[in-house]
Amino acid sequence: MTAADWRGQAGSGRLGSDATTGHVEDFQIWLDDLAAFWRDWKASTPGPHVLAAHSMGGHIVLRALVERLVDPDALVLSAPMLGMAGPPLPLAVLHPIARLMTLIGNPTRPAWKWSEKPGEMPTRRRDLLTHDDDRYEDELWWRSHRPELVMGPGSWRWVERAYASTRALFASGGLEQVTTPVLIVATADDKLVSHAAIQKAIARLPKGQLVEFGPEARHEILREADPVRDRAISAIADFLDRTVPVSAE
């Protein structure tokens, strides 16, 4: 098993003008990074080869799959950002608005307020992520001890490019050509990504499977309370056993 940070996230530095805003000039940067990483990793490891990703990473991985930049034997996505939760407007409206915002100010500036007090975590952030206090506190411990991991809002360029990438991902005929088995674990109570977009993608994926949660789960499903987390992990294990069984020999 190998894990990697996205360029400009986690411990991989930042691409914008400050230490916390999530910024990227174009999602193609991440697609190219993933394609290069995938080629090297696949060549150096025995199969079967499975890709797994969460939230924005799920968006990048699925788009890379659609564009045939990666060729995993199976794909597992947790609460993928196939659309953003927000104003109930079509992408054809949201995208130009975001593009305008990159033109009337610094495109690396945060697109939304992080906290009422600069440098402090938003008071209701946990309510967006998990019901499990201990797992949320663990994240805060790591942020305290590894300050380079701290990330705040996305930039306006990130928002604009996210809308552009979403339009590319849902372009006519793309998802329908994916023959890879895809499992998505998601919650209808997600306040960060669009559950409706996830449902639309699953309906178009020939070998797509959706495991849905309700109000018992928030965005960070694999950091949820044990009943939710256990069900999600069991579903992932069952999916992998069926789609990429590993010989006991």
Kinemage of the C-alpha trace (Angstrom):
@kinemage 1
@onewidth
@group {chain A} dominant
@subgroup {mainchain}
@vectorlist {calphas} color= white
{ca met a 1} P 0.000 0.000 0.000
{ca thr a 2} L 1.248 3.480 -0.882
{ca ala a 3} L -0.241 6.874 0.002
{ca ala a 4} L 0.543 10.292 -1.413
{ca asp a 5} L -0.345 13.919 -0.695
{ca trp a 6} L -1.675 16.055 -3.505
{ca arg a 7} L 0.700 18.810 -4.552
{ca gly a 8} L -0.215 21.891 -2.516
{ca gln a 9} L -2.034 19.940 0.205
{ca ala a 10} L -1.192 18.266 3.518
{ca gly a 11} L 2.606 18.169 3.882
{ca ser a 12} L 3.256 19.027 0.225
{ca gly a 13} L 3.480 22.779 0.697
{ca arg a 14} L 1.014 25.352 -0.651
{ca leu a 15} L 0.612 26.704 -4.170
{ca gly a 16} L -0.953 30.044 -3.265
{ca ser a 17} L 0.199 33.217 -1.587
{ca asp a 18} L -0.235 32.131 2.051
{ca ala a 19} L 0.378 29.105 4.267
{ca thr a 20} L -3.170 27.760 4.532
{ca thr a 21} L -5.366 28.557 1.499
{ca gly a 22} L -5.928 25.630 -0.842
{ca his a 23} L -4.948 26.844 -4.299
{ca val a 24} L -4.187 25.359 -7.691
{ca glu a 25} L -3.906 26.947 -11.115
{ca asp a 26} L -5.581 24.011 -12.806
{ca phe a 27} L -6.731 20.527 -11.809
{ca gln a 28} L -4.699 19.232 -14.758
{ca ile a 29} L -1.636 19.641 -12.517
{ca trp a 30} L -3.045 16.991 -10.187
{ca leu a 31} L -4.130 14.763 -13.057
{ca asp a 32} L -0.599 14.840 -14.471
{ca asp a 33} L 0.909 14.168 -11.032
{ca leu a 34} L -1.395 11.190 -10.513
{ca ala a 35} L -0.657 9.780 -13.968
{ca ala a 36} L 3.110 9.942 -13.338
{ca phe a 37} L 2.781 8.488 -9.850
{ca trp a 38} L 0.516 5.702 -11.133
{ca arg a 39} L 2.912 4.656 -13.901
{ca asp a 40} L 5.850 4.382 -11.502
{ca trp a 41} L 3.889 2.703 -8.713
{ca lys a 42} L 2.185 0.145 -10.949
{ca ala a 43} L 5.489 -0.791 -12.578
{ca ser a 44} L 7.103 -1.440 -9.191
{ca thr a 45} L 4.323 -3.331 -7.383
{ca pro a 46} L 2.524 -6.628 -8.014
{ca gly a 47} L -1.182 -6.602 -8.880
{ca pro a 48} L -4.020 -6.359 -8.458
{ca his a 49} L -3.802 -2.578 -8.386
{ca val a 50} L -6.514 -0.589 -6.614
{ca leu a 51} L -6.913 3.177 -6.322
{ca ala a 52} L -8.684 4.697 -3.318
{ca ala a 53} L -9.363 8.372 -2.675
{ca his a 54} L -11.466 10.720 -0.570
{ca ser a 55} L -13.322 13.971 -1.277
{ca met a 56} L -11.403 16.144 -3.769
{ca gly a 57} L -9.040 13.237 -4.346
{ca gly a 58} L -12.022 11.168 -5.428
{ca his a 59} L -12.817 13.775 -8.062
{ca ile a 60} L -9.271 13.729 -9.422
{ca val a 61} L -9.026 9.937 -9.447
{ca leu a 62} L -12.378 9.432 -11.178
{ca arg a 63} L -11.598 12.065 -13.794
{ca ala a 64} L -8.203 10.446 -14.401
{ca leu a 65} L -9.988 7.137 -14.876
{ca val a 66} L -12.461 8.642 -17.342
{ca glu a 67} L -9.586 10.190 -19.286
{ca arg a 68} L -7.635 6.908 -19.193
{ca leu a 69} L -4.669 8.360 -17.359
{ca val a 70} L -4.847 5.496 -14.846
{ca asp a 71} L -6.035 1.920 -15.243
{ca pro a 72} L -6.713 0.387 -11.813
{ca asp a 73} L -8.337 -3.009 -11.416
{ca ala a 74} L -10.843 -1.410 -9.031
{ca leu a 75} L -11.598 2.022 -7.617
{ca val a 76} L -12.838 2.933 -4.118
{ca leu a 77} L -14.053 6.469 -3.406
{ca ser a 78} L -15.116 7.927 -0.074
{ca ala a 79} L -17.467 10.941 -0.284
{ca pro a 80} L -15.946 12.067 -3.600
{ca met a 81} L -16.271 15.728 -4.581
{ca leu a 82} L -18.139 15.122 -7.821
{ca gly a 83} L -19.988 18.352 -7.129
{ca met a 84} L -19.791 20.879 -4.319
{ca ala a 85} L -22.540 21.453 -1.793
{ca gly a 86} L -23.637 25.047 -2.123
{ca pro a 87} L -26.014 27.253 -4.059
{ca pro a 88} L -28.616 25.129 -5.932
{ca leu a 89} L -27.646 26.590 -9.287
{ca pro a 90} L -26.466 24.798 -12.438
{ca leu a 91} L -22.768 24.597 -13.229
{ca ala a 92} L -23.385 26.749 -16.296
{ca val a 93} L -24.234 29.592 -13.880
{ca leu a 94} L -21.827 28.871 -11.015
{ca his a 95} L -18.763 28.502 -13.208
{ca pro a 96} L -18.946 31.972 -14.841
{ca ile a 97} L -19.573 33.575 -11.440
{ca ala a 98} L -16.447 31.937 -10.047
{ca arg a 99} L -14.484 32.961 -13.134
{ca leu a 100} L -15.587 36.573 -12.601
{ca met a 101} L -14.404 36.413 -8.992
{ca thr a 102} L -10.915 35.441 -10.177
{ca leu a 103} L -10.849 38.558 -12.360
{ca ile a 104} L -12.031 41.186 -9.879
{ca gly a 105} L -9.508 40.299 -7.181
{ca asn a 106} L -6.481 38.162 -6.418
{ca pro a 107} L -7.435 34.646 -7.567
{ca thr a 108} L -5.356 33.135 -4.764
{ca arg a 109} L -7.473 34.800 -2.046
{ca pro a 110} L -9.764 32.568 0.041
{ca ala a 111} L -13.200 32.042 -1.482
{ca trp a 112} L -14.931 31.858 1.886
{ca lys a 113} L -14.290 32.837 5.499
{ca trp a 114} L -12.543 30.174 7.546
{ca ser a 115} L -13.216 31.420 11.057
{ca glu a 116} L -14.431 34.533 12.846
{ca lys a 117} L -11.020 34.643 14.565
{ca pro a 118} L -8.011 34.359 12.210
{ca gly a 119} L -5.971 31.244 12.906
{ca glu a 120} L -8.662 29.485 14.921
{ca met a 121} L -10.617 26.455 13.764
{ca pro a 122} L -14.272 27.141 12.835
{ca thr a 123} L -16.487 26.314 15.804
{ca arg a 124} L -18.891 24.112 13.797
{ca arg a 125} L -16.270 22.359 11.669
{ca arg a 126} L -16.656 19.035 13.486
{ca asp a 127} L -20.361 19.048 12.643
{ca leu a 128} L -19.407 18.882 8.957
{ca leu a 129} L -16.983 15.991 9.314
{ca thr a 130} L -17.815 13.340 11.922
{ca his a 131} L -19.928 12.413 14.927
{ca asp a 132} L -16.882 10.862 16.623
{ca asp a 133} L -15.293 13.300 19.076
{ca asp a 134} L -12.132 11.236 19.621
{ca arg a 135} L -11.334 10.943 15.914
{ca tyr a 136} L -11.915 14.647 15.409
{ca glu a 137} L -9.679 15.471 18.379
{ca asp a 138} L -7.001 13.251 16.848
{ca glu a 139} L -7.015 15.473 13.765
{ca leu a 140} L -6.643 18.571 15.927
{ca trp a 141} L -3.693 16.925 17.713
{ca trp a 142} L -1.923 16.365 14.405
{ca arg a 143} L -2.661 19.906 13.278
{ca ser a 144} L -1.143 21.189 16.517
{ca his a 145} L 1.969 19.019 16.266
{ca arg a 146} L 2.374 19.282 12.486
{ca pro a 147} L 1.313 22.865 11.619
{ca glu a 148} L 2.295 22.380 7.988
{ca leu a 149} L -0.761 20.128 7.660
{ca val a 150} L -3.204 22.944 8.420
{ca met a 151} L -5.354 23.953 5.460
{ca gly a 152} L -8.105 26.532 5.310
{ca pro a 153} L -10.557 27.506 2.554
{ca gly a 154} L -10.013 27.030 -1.143
{ca ser a 155} L -8.999 29.974 -3.316
{ca trp a 156} L -11.281 31.494 -5.922
{ca arg a 157} L -9.049 29.950 -8.624
{ca trp a 158} L -9.497 26.549 -6.966
{ca val a 159} L -13.274 27.033 -6.951
{ca glu a 160} L -13.333 28.102 -10.608
{ca arg a 161} L -11.100 25.235 -11.678
{ca ala a 162} L -13.173 22.785 -9.619
{ca tyr a 163} L -16.290 23.834 -11.516
{ca ala a 164} L -14.425 23.526 -14.822
{ca ser a 165} L -13.145 20.065 -13.906
{ca thr a 166} L -16.628 18.959 -12.838
{ca arg a 167} L -18.013 19.967 -16.216
{ca ala a 168} L -15.256 17.946 -17.884
{ca leu a 169} L -15.926 14.935 -15.650
{ca phe a 170} L -19.636 14.885 -16.474
{ca ala a 171} L -19.198 15.506 -20.197
{ca ser a 172} L -21.445 13.366 -22.352
{ca gly a 173} L -20.283 9.783 -22.828
{ca gly a 174} L -17.280 9.862 -20.493
{ca leu a 175} L -18.517 8.022 -17.425
{ca glu a 176} L -20.367 5.491 -19.559
{ca gln a 177} L -17.070 4.273 -21.061
{ca val a 178} L -15.541 3.317 -17.692
{ca thr a 179} L -15.371 -0.476 -17.397
{ca thr a 180} L -13.525 -0.500 -14.060
{ca pro a 181} L -15.537 -1.576 -10.999
{ca val a 182} L -16.142 1.540 -8.885
{ca leu a 183} L -17.391 1.602 -5.291
{ca ile a 184} L -18.526 4.886 -3.781
{ca val a 185} L -19.221 5.220 -0.053
{ca ala a 186} L -21.203 8.390 0.591
{ca thr a 187} L -23.726 10.049 2.868
{ca ala a 188} L -26.897 11.885 1.926
{ca asp a 189} L -26.212 14.178 4.902
{ca asp a 190} L -22.972 15.512 3.394
{ca lys a 191} L -22.701 19.299 3.737
{ca leu a 192} L -19.435 19.604 1.795
{ca val a 193} L -19.950 17.637 -1.416
{ca ser a 194} L -23.038 17.097 -3.531
{ca his a 195} L -24.731 13.770 -2.880
{ca ala a 196} L -26.953 14.319 -5.913
{ca ala a 197} L -23.850 14.528 -8.121
{ca ile a 198} L -22.581 11.249 -6.671
{ca gln a 199} L -25.910 9.575 -7.456
{ca lys a 200} L -25.821 10.893 -11.024
{ca ala a 201} L -22.301 9.563 -11.535
{ca ile a 202} L -23.173 6.122 -10.173
{ca ala a 203} L -26.161 5.911 -12.502
{ca arg a 204} L -23.829 6.466 -15.464
{ca leu a 205} L -20.988 4.140 -14.406
{ca pro a 206} L -21.508 0.661 -15.930
{ca lys a 207} L -19.910 -1.076 -12.924
{ca gly a 208} L -20.669 1.483 -10.261
{ca gln a 209} L -21.859 0.558 -6.769
{ca leu a 210} L -23.046 3.019 -4.123
{ca val a 211} L -23.127 2.404 -0.387
{ca glu a 212} L -25.273 5.163 1.110
{ca phe a 213} L -25.528 6.487 4.641
{ca gly a 214} L -27.965 9.017 6.083
{ca pro a 215} L -27.855 11.391 9.078
{ca glu a 216} L -25.743 8.903 11.014
{ca ala a 217} L -22.756 9.828 8.833
{ca arg a 218} L -21.009 13.045 7.918
{ca his a 219} L -18.400 13.757 5.257
{ca glu a 220} L -15.472 11.867 6.838
{ca ile a 221} L -17.146 8.457 6.713
{ca leu a 222} L -13.964 6.524 7.495
{ca arg a 223} L -13.448 8.704 10.587
{ca glu a 224} L -17.008 8.263 11.774
{ca ala a 225} L -18.297 6.474 14.863
{ca asp a 226} L -17.624 2.739 14.805
{ca pro a 227} L -21.070 1.543 13.597
{ca val a 228} L -20.764 3.695 10.454
{ca arg a 229} L -17.041 3.144 9.951
{ca asp a 230} L -17.354 -0.626 10.409
{ca arg a 231} L -20.162 -0.849 7.854
{ca ala a 232} L -18.160 1.213 5.360
{ca ile a 233} L -14.997 -0.851 5.802
{ca ser a 234} L -16.993 -4.080 5.530
{ca ala a 235} L -18.564 -2.868 2.276
{ca ile a 236} L -15.139 -1.956 0.880
{ca ala a 237} L -13.675 -5.340 1.859
{ca asp a 238} L -16.599 -7.182 0.286
{ca phe a 239} L -16.288 -5.123 -2.907
{ca leu a 240} L -12.573 -5.849 -3.208
{ca asp a 241} L -13.062 -9.559 -2.470
{ca arg a 242} L -15.544 -9.740 -5.337
{ca thr a 243} L -13.753 -7.582 -7.890
{ca val a 244} L -10.040 -8.165 -7.251
{ca pro a 245} L -9.694 -11.405 -5.281
{ca val a 246} L -6.133 -12.149 -4.197
{ca ser a 247} L -4.902 -15.711 -4.457
{ca ala a 248} L -3.937 -17.383 -1.172
{ca glu a 249} L -0.857 -18.883 -2.803
